[in-house]
Amino acid sequence: MTDQNPQTGADAANSKPEFALQRIYLKDLSFEAPQGPAAFKRQWKPQVNQDLRTQIKKLEDDHYDVVLHITVTVKEGEDVMYLVEVQQAGIFLLRGFEGQQLTSVLNTHCPQIIFPYLRETVDSVVNKGTFPALMLPPINFEALFQQALAQAQAQQEAAPETVN
């Protein structure tokens, strides 16, 4: 009986999606305590604001650089007690992923792997500034990605059609 499968063993192995973390690295870090020593004399009832975004850049071959940017601003009233900006990044190998599947992996799985490192970096630098510990809450990157897709689709549907 002959083998009806046109793929050789090597071709079949190459067609399987491959996902591998190559490196996690700290790309940028900034900490500011504009109040200086006066910040330590105040009652501590902080208002924490965080702004998180993801940047994805294709490198050579099937490698991608995924960067989580976070800015954490902690205020007491109108005064900024401290500001932390971190860019935590990872280099990932993604082979055999196409279209929406590739976009999904880059926007959900990769940030989910990087986030614990970002979280630890923020907490560590805040502790080094001798402020109370700041543990960022977990983030559901899948839900954020789905929200972004829904928002983009709503904007596309709301945009007036152009006629050429």
Secondary structure as UniProt FT lines:
FT   HELIX           9..14
FT   STRAND          18..32
FT   TURN            34..35
FT   HELIX           36..41
FT   STRAND          47..58
FT   TURN            61..62
FT   STRAND          63..76
FT   TURN            77..78
FT   STRAND          79..95
FT   HELIX           99..104
FT   HELIX           105..109
FT   HELIX           110..128
FT   TURN            129..130
FT   HELIX           141..158
//
